[in-house]
Amino acid sequence: MQTGLTDNEIIRRVLAGEQTLYAHLVERYQNYVFTLVLRMIDSREDAEEVSQDIFVKAYRSLADFRGESKFSTWLYTIVRTSCITFLRKKKMDTLSLDNEKTYLQVENQESSFKANAVEHKSRQRMVNEAIGMLSPDDAQIITLFYKAEQSLEEMARILGLEPGNVKVKLHRARHRLKEKMEKFYSHEIRELYND
């Protein structure tokens, strides 16, 4: 295994005919992709399927990677569009449910968030659950910055926004995340800091 190769070297060689080297990129980024997909798609099974599709799409589009940004930034764009496409399709399927079932689903989800908060005192788990309560846009900004460790400039390229707009959106998303934490996990947070 040639693990010392950079992403750009691997891509250049894959495009030159050494397709088997693509497995190194998959191995290098599979946790990154799966973590991002799981932030946007609740079902682990669906997230695994979408993650596999993303690597297939990335392989087919590899010639489009120009190296102007990091490979992870380019790959995130594929992650984002794939998840949005999947969620739109799923939303159309869900719209066929009647309103009462949808209401009960939302009510049960809120109850389970509260129950989970009592069961899990881990700060990481609480933060992840709070992120799950945010709007998809806020969750995406938080995930890109903290989980994917993208810079404001990289986030701006991914989202098609100016860095200043990304900074404002990140600030607002942090504020809403803090509100969720205080609303749903205030007791657990106090216990964490008092232990």
Backbone as numpy.savetxt, mean C-alpha at the origin, in Angstrom:
# Nx Ny Nz CAx CAy CAz Cx Cy Cz
23.31 -17.51 -7.58 22.49 -16.31 -7.58 23.35 -15.05 -7.58
23.07 -14.12 -8.44 23.86 -12.90 -8.54 23.13 -11.77 -7.82
23.27 -11.74 -6.51 22.53 -10.75 -5.72 23.20 -9.39 -5.71
24.46 -9.31 -6.17 25.18 -8.04 -6.14 24.79 -7.07 -7.24
23.95 -7.49 -8.16 23.56 -6.62 -9.27 22.58 -5.55 -8.81
22.70 -4.37 -9.38 21.72 -3.31 -9.09 20.45 -3.59 -9.88
19.37 -2.92 -9.49 18.11 -3.07 -10.21 18.29 -2.73 -11.69
18.99 -1.63 -11.97 19.18 -1.20 -13.36 19.99 -2.20 -14.18
21.00 -2.82 -13.54 21.80 -3.84 -14.24 20.94 -5.06 -14.57
20.13 -5.47 -13.60 19.24 -6.62 -13.83 18.28 -6.32 -14.98
17.68 -5.13 -14.94 16.71 -4.75 -15.98 17.38 -4.74 -17.35
18.58 -4.14 -17.42 19.30 -4.07 -18.70 19.56 -5.48 -19.23
19.97 -6.39 -18.35 20.28 -7.75 -18.79 19.02 -8.55 -19.14
17.93 -8.32 -18.41 16.66 -8.99 -18.74 16.22 -8.56 -20.13
16.31 -7.25 -20.39 15.91 -6.72 -21.70 16.84 -7.19 -22.82
18.06 -7.55 -22.44 19.03 -8.06 -23.43 18.86 -9.56 -23.68
17.92 -10.18 -22.96 17.64 -11.59 -23.23 17.81 -12.54 -22.05
18.34 -12.05 -20.93 18.52 -12.92 -19.76 17.27 -12.86 -18.86
16.14 -13.36 -19.40 14.86 -13.25 -18.70 14.86 -13.88 -17.31
15.66 -14.90 -17.10 15.66 -15.58 -15.80 16.11 -14.66 -14.67
16.86 -13.62 -14.99 17.29 -12.67 -13.96 16.12 -11.89 -13.36
15.00 -11.86 -14.05 13.83 -11.14 -13.53 13.40 -11.70 -12.18
13.66 -12.98 -11.94 13.32 -13.61 -10.65 14.01 -12.89 -9.49
15.19 -12.31 -9.74 15.90 -11.57 -8.68 15.12 -10.31 -8.30
14.56 -9.63 -9.29 13.75 -8.44 -8.99 12.50 -8.84 -8.21
11.88 -9.94 -8.63 10.67 -10.41 -7.93 11.01 -10.71 -6.48
12.09 -11.43 -6.27 12.50 -11.80 -4.91 12.82 -10.55 -4.09
13.49 -9.60 -4.72 13.91 -8.38 -4.03 12.71 -7.52 -3.62
11.65 -7.52 -4.42 10.54 -6.60 -4.19 9.21 -7.26 -3.80
9.19 -8.58 -3.64 7.90 -9.22 -3.37 7.28 -8.79 -2.04
8.08 -8.62 -0.99 7.53 -8.16 0.30 7.05 -6.72 0.20
7.83 -5.89 -0.47 7.47 -4.48 -0.69 6.12 -4.39 -1.39
5.96 -5.12 -2.49 4.73 -5.07 -3.27 3.56 -5.63 -2.45
3.76 -6.77 -1.82 2.67 -7.38 -1.07 2.21 -6.48 0.07
3.15 -5.85 0.77 2.79 -4.93 1.87 1.95 -3.77 1.35
2.37 -3.19 0.24 1.61 -2.07 -0.34 0.21 -2.51 -0.78
0.14 -3.65 -1.46 -1.16 -4.14 -1.95 -2.08 -4.43 -0.77
-1.55 -5.04 0.27 -2.37 -5.39 1.44 -2.90 -4.16 2.15
-2.20 -3.01 2.01 -2.70 -1.75 2.59 -3.96 -1.28 1.86
-4.04 -1.59 0.57 -5.16 -1.10 -0.23 -6.26 -2.13 -0.39
-5.91 -3.40 -0.32 -6.88 -4.48 -0.53 -6.92 -5.33 0.73
-8.09 -5.39 1.37 -8.21 -6.04 2.68 -7.95 -7.54 2.66
-8.42 -8.22 1.65 -8.32 -9.67 1.61 -6.90 -10.12 1.26
-6.33 -10.95 2.13 -4.97 -11.45 1.91 -4.90 -12.26 0.61
-5.93 -13.07 0.36 -5.97 -13.89 -0.85 -5.99 -13.01 -2.10
-6.85 -11.98 -2.08 -6.91 -11.04 -3.22 -5.58 -10.31 -3.38
-4.98 -9.93 -2.25 -3.71 -9.19 -2.29 -2.61 -10.05 -2.92
-2.61 -11.34 -2.60 -1.60 -12.23 -3.20 -1.79 -12.32 -4.71
-3.05 -12.45 -5.13 -3.34 -12.55 -6.56 -2.94 -11.27 -7.30
-3.32 -10.12 -6.72 -3.00 -8.83 -7.34 -1.48 -8.63 -7.38
-0.78 -9.05 -6.32 0.68 -8.92 -6.28 1.33 -9.71 -7.42
0.85 -10.91 -7.65 1.39 -11.72 -8.76 1.14 -11.03 -10.10
-0.08 -10.50 -10.27 -0.41 -9.79 -11.51 0.50 -8.59 -11.73
0.86 -7.92 -10.63 1.71 -6.73 -10.72 3.08 -7.10 -11.29
3.65 -8.22 -10.84 4.97 -8.62 -11.35 4.89 -9.04 -12.82
3.76 -9.61 -13.22 3.57 -9.95 -14.64 3.49 -8.67 -15.46
2.70 -7.69 -14.98 2.57 -6.40 -15.69 3.92 -5.69 -15.75
4.65 -5.72 -14.63 5.96 -5.05 -14.60 6.91 -5.69 -15.60
6.88 -7.01 -15.70 7.75 -7.71 -16.65 7.42 -7.30 -18.08
6.12 -7.28 -18.38 5.69 -6.92 -19.74 6.02 -5.47 -20.08
6.09 -4.61 -19.05 6.33 -3.18 -19.27 7.78 -2.77 -19.00
8.64 -3.73 -18.74 10.02 -3.43 -18.33 10.75 -2.52 -19.32
10.44 -2.66 -20.58 11.09 -1.81 -21.59 10.71 -0.34 -21.41
9.58 -0.07 -20.72 9.13 1.31 -20.49 9.87 1.97 -19.32
10.57 1.18 -18.50 11.31 1.74 -17.38 12.53 2.48 -17.92
12.55 3.79 -17.69 13.62 4.62 -18.27 14.74 4.92 -17.27
14.58 4.50 -16.02 15.62 4.73 -15.03 15.69 6.15 -14.52
14.65 6.96 -14.78 14.64 8.35 -14.31 14.35 8.42 -12.81
13.74 7.37 -12.28 13.48 7.27 -10.86 13.93 5.88 -10.41
13.82 5.62 -9.11 14.17 4.29 -8.62 13.18 3.27 -9.19
13.61 2.04 -9.32 12.73 0.97 -9.80 11.52 0.83 -8.87
11.74 0.97 -7.55 10.64 0.84 -6.59 9.56 1.90 -6.82
9.97 3.10 -7.23 9.01 4.17 -7.52 8.19 3.81 -8.75
8.86 3.34 -9.79 8.18 2.92 -11.02 7.25 1.75 -10.73
7.71 0.81 -9.94 6.92 -0.37 -9.59 5.69 0.04 -8.78
5.85 1.04 -7.90 4.71 1.50 -7.10 3.59 2.02 -7.99
3.94 2.67 -9.08 2.91 3.17 -10.00 2.07 2.01 -10.52
2.70 0.90 -10.82 1.98 -0.29 -11.28 1.13 -0.85 -10.15
1.68 -0.86 -8.93 0.93 -1.33 -7.76 -0.34 -0.50 -7.60
-0.17 0.80 -7.65 -1.31 1.71 -7.44 -2.39 1.53 -8.49
-2.02 1.52 -9.75 -3.04 1.39 -10.80 -3.70 0.01 -10.76
-2.92 -1.02 -10.44 -3.49 -2.38 -10.36 -4.50 -2.47 -9.22
-4.17 -1.88 -8.08 -5.08 -1.92 -6.93 -6.34 -1.11 -7.20
-6.18 0.06 -7.80 -7.35 0.89 -8.12 -8.27 0.14 -9.08
-7.70 -0.48 -10.11 -8.50 -1.25 -11.06 -9.23 -2.39 -10.36
-8.53 -3.11 -9.50 -9.14 -4.22 -8.76 -10.28 -3.71 -7.87
-10.04 -2.62 -7.13 -11.05 -2.09 -6.21 -12.27 -1.55 -6.95
-12.05 -0.92 -8.10 -13.19 -0.44 -8.90 -14.06 -1.61 -9.34
-13.42 -2.66 -9.81 -14.15 -3.84 -10.25 -14.91 -4.45 -9.07
-14.24 -4.54 -7.94 -14.86 -5.11 -6.74 -16.02 -4.24 -6.26
-15.83 -2.92 -6.34 -16.88 -1.98 -5.91 -18.14 -2.16 -6.76
-17.94 -2.36 -8.05 -19.09 -2.56 -8.93 -19.83 -3.84 -8.54
-19.08 -4.88 -8.15 -19.71 -6.12 -7.69 -20.45 -5.90 -6.38
-19.87 -5.08 -5.50 -20.46 -4.83 -4.19 -21.72 -3.98 -4.28
-21.79 -3.10 -5.28 -22.97 -2.24 -5.42 -24.25 -3.03 -5.61
-24.12 -4.26 -6.05 -25.32 -5.06 -6.25 -25.92 -5.53 -4.92
-25.18 -5.41 -3.82 -25.72 -5.76 -2.51 -26.78 -4.74 -2.11
-27.76 -5.18 -1.33 -28.75 -4.19 -0.90 -28.17 -3.35 0.23
-28.78 -2.19 0.49 -28.24 -1.23 1.46 -28.17 -1.79 2.88
-29.13 -2.60 3.26 -29.14 -3.14 4.63 -27.92 -4.02 4.88
-27.58 -4.86 3.91 -26.41 -5.72 4.07 -25.14 -4.88 4.15
-25.07 -3.86 3.32 -23.91 -2.99 3.31 -23.79 -2.27 4.66
-24.92 -1.79 5.18 -24.93 -1.09 6.47 -24.45 -2.02 7.58
-24.95 -3.25 7.59 -24.55 -4.23 8.62 -23.06 -4.54 8.51
-22.57 -4.62 7.29 -21.15 -4.90 7.06 -20.29 -3.78 7.66
-20.68 -2.54 7.42 -19.94 -1.39 7.95 -20.02 -1.38 9.47
-21.21 -1.63 10.02 -21.39 -1.63 11.47 -20.53 -2.72 12.12
-20.53 -3.92 11.53 -19.73 -5.02 12.06 -18.24 -4.69 11.98
-17.85 -4.02 10.89 -16.45 -3.67 10.71 -16.01 -2.71 11.81
-16.85 -1.71 12.13 -16.50 -0.76 13.19 -16.40 -1.48 14.53
-17.32 -2.38 14.80 -17.29 -3.14 16.05 -16.03 -3.98 16.13
-15.67 -4.59 15.02 -14.47 -5.44 15.05 -13.21 -4.61 15.24
-13.19 -3.36 14.72 -12.03 -2.50 14.95 -11.89 -2.24 16.46
-13.02 -1.95 17.13 -12.98 -1.67 18.56 -12.55 -2.92 19.33
-13.09 -4.07 18.95 -12.73 -5.32 19.63 -11.25 -5.64 19.41
-10.79 -5.45 18.20 -9.37 -5.72 17.91 -8.45 -4.80 18.71
-8.89 -3.56 18.90 -8.07 -2.61 19.64 -7.86 -3.07 21.07
-8.88 -3.67 21.67 -8.77 -4.17 23.04 -7.83 -5.37 23.08
-7.95 -6.25 22.07 -7.16 -7.47 22.04 -5.68 -7.21 21.75
-5.38 -6.24 20.91 -4.00 -6.04 20.46 -3.46 -4.71 20.96
-2.47 -4.80 21.85 -1.89 -3.57 22.39 -0.66 -3.14 21.62
-0.30 -3.91 20.65 0.89 -3.58 19.86 0.67 -2.27 19.13
1.58 -1.38 19.27 1.47 -0.07 18.63 1.39 -0.20 17.11
2.21 -1.08 16.56 2.23 -1.28 15.11 0.88 -1.71 14.59
0.27 -2.67 15.29 -1.03 -3.18 14.86 -2.09 -2.08 14.93
-2.06 -1.29 16.00 -3.04 -0.21 16.13 -2.87 0.81 15.01
-1.63 1.14 14.71 -1.37 2.11 13.64 -1.88 1.55 12.30
-1.58 0.28 12.04 -2.04 -0.34 10.79 -3.57 -0.35 10.69
-4.23 -0.65 11.79 -5.69 -0.65 11.78 -6.23 0.76 11.58
-5.60 1.74 12.23 -6.03 3.13 12.06 -5.83 3.58 10.61
-4.73 3.16 10.00 -4.50 3.49 8.58 -5.62 2.89 7.73
-6.04 1.67 8.10 -7.14 1.02 7.37 -8.46 1.76 7.46
-8.62 2.61 8.48 -9.85 3.39 8.64 -9.82 4.69 7.85
-8.65 5.06 7.36 -8.53 6.31 6.60 -9.10 6.14 5.21
-9.32 7.26 4.54 -9.73 7.21 3.14 -8.59 6.58 2.34
-8.88 5.99 1.18 -7.81 5.39 0.38 -6.68 6.38 0.06
-7.01 7.64 -0.20 -5.98 8.64 -0.52 -5.06 8.89 0.67
-5.66 9.06 1.87 -4.86 9.29 3.07 -4.00 8.06 3.38
-4.60 6.88 3.29 -3.87 5.64 3.57 -2.69 5.49 2.61
-2.91 5.87 1.37 -1.86 5.76 0.36 -0.69 6.68 0.68
-0.99 7.92 1.03 0.06 8.90 1.36 0.87 8.42 2.56
0.18 7.98 3.61 0.85 7.50 4.83 1.72 6.28 4.50
1.15 5.35 3.73 1.86 4.12 3.38 3.11 4.42 2.54
2.96 5.29 1.56 4.10 5.65 0.72 5.24 6.26 1.54
4.88 7.15 2.45 5.91 7.88 3.19 6.55 7.01 4.27
5.72 6.33 5.07 6.25 5.59 6.22 6.61 4.15 5.92
5.80 3.45 5.14 6.04 2.03 4.89 6.97 1.83 3.69
6.70 2.55 2.60 7.52 2.40 1.40 8.74 3.32 1.43
8.78 4.24 2.42 9.91 5.15 2.62 10.26 5.94 1.36
9.23 6.44 0.70 9.45 7.26 -0.49 9.62 8.72 -0.05
10.46 9.45 -0.75 10.66 10.87 -0.46 9.45 11.65 -1.00
9.33 12.90 -0.60 8.24 13.74 -1.10 8.31 13.86 -2.62
9.54 13.97 -3.15 9.72 14.10 -4.60 9.26 12.83 -5.32
9.64 11.67 -4.76 9.22 10.40 -5.37 7.70 10.23 -5.29
7.14 10.62 -4.15 5.69 10.54 -3.99 5.00 11.45 -5.00
5.56 12.62 -5.22 4.99 13.57 -6.18 4.96 12.97 -7.58
6.06 12.29 -7.97 6.10 11.64 -9.29 5.05 10.54 -9.39
4.97 9.72 -8.33 4.02 8.60 -8.32 2.59 9.10 -8.43
2.28 10.16 -7.66 0.90 10.65 -7.57 0.57 11.69 -8.63
1.57 12.15 -9.35 1.33 13.17 -10.37 0.99 14.52 -9.77
1.63 14.85 -8.64 1.37 16.11 -7.94 2.68 16.87 -7.75
2.56 18.11 -7.30 3.74 18.89 -6.94 4.18 18.48 -5.54
5.50 18.50 -5.24 5.97 18.12 -3.90 5.29 18.91 -2.78
5.01 20.20 -3.04 4.32 21.01 -2.02 2.92 20.49 -1.71
2.21 20.05 -2.74 0.87 19.47 -2.54 0.96 18.17 -1.76
1.98 17.37 -2.06 2.17 16.10 -1.36 2.43 16.38 0.12
3.25 17.40 0.40 3.57 17.75 1.79 2.30 18.14 2.55
1.43 18.93 1.92 0.17 19.34 2.54 -0.72 18.13 2.77
-0.83 17.26 1.75 -1.66 16.05 1.88 -1.14 15.14 2.98
0.19 15.01 3.08 0.79 14.18 4.11 0.48 14.75 5.50
0.60 16.07 5.63 0.30 16.72 6.91 -1.16 16.46 7.31
-2.08 16.61 6.37 -3.50 16.39 6.67 -3.78 14.92 6.99
-3.12 14.01 6.25 -3.32 12.58 6.49 -2.81 12.19 7.87
-1.67 12.76 8.27 -1.13 12.50 9.62 -2.13 12.96 10.68
-2.71 14.14 10.45 -3.68 14.69 11.40 -4.89 13.76 11.53
-5.40 13.28 10.38 -6.57 12.38 10.41 -6.21 11.04 11.05
-4.98 10.57 10.82 -4.53 9.34 11.46 -4.48 9.52 12.97
-3.97 10.65 13.42 -3.91 10.94 14.85 -5.32 10.96 15.44
-6.27 11.56 14.73 -7.66 11.60 15.20 -8.22 10.18 15.35
-7.95 9.32 14.36 -8.43 7.92 14.43 -7.81 7.22 15.63
-6.52 7.43 15.84 -5.83 6.79 16.97 -6.45 7.26 18.29
-6.70 8.55 18.41 -7.26 9.09 19.65 -8.70 8.61 19.87
-9.45 8.52 18.78 -10.86 8.11 18.90 -11.01 6.63 19.24
-10.28 5.77 18.53 -10.48 4.33 18.68 -9.50 3.66 19.64
-8.36 4.31 19.91 -7.32 3.63 20.69 -6.80 4.45 21.86
-7.54 5.44 22.33 -7.02 6.31 23.39 -6.66 5.53 24.65
-7.50 4.58 25.04 -7.25 3.78 26.24 -5.97 2.95 26.08
-5.81 2.30 24.92 -4.64 1.45 24.67 -3.37 2.29 24.61
-3.47 3.47 24.02 -2.30 4.35 23.93 -1.85 4.75 25.33
-2.82 5.10 26.19 -2.47 5.46 27.58 -1.78 4.29 28.27
-2.32 3.08 28.07 -1.71 1.88 28.68 -0.29 1.65 28.16
-0.10 1.84 26.86 1.23 1.64 26.27 2.25 2.57 26.93
1.87 3.82 27.11 2.81 4.79 27.66 2.94 4.71 29.17
1.98 4.05 29.82 2.06 3.89 31.27 2.76 2.60 31.68
2.91 1.65 30.72 3.59 0.38 31.05 5.07 0.56 31.21
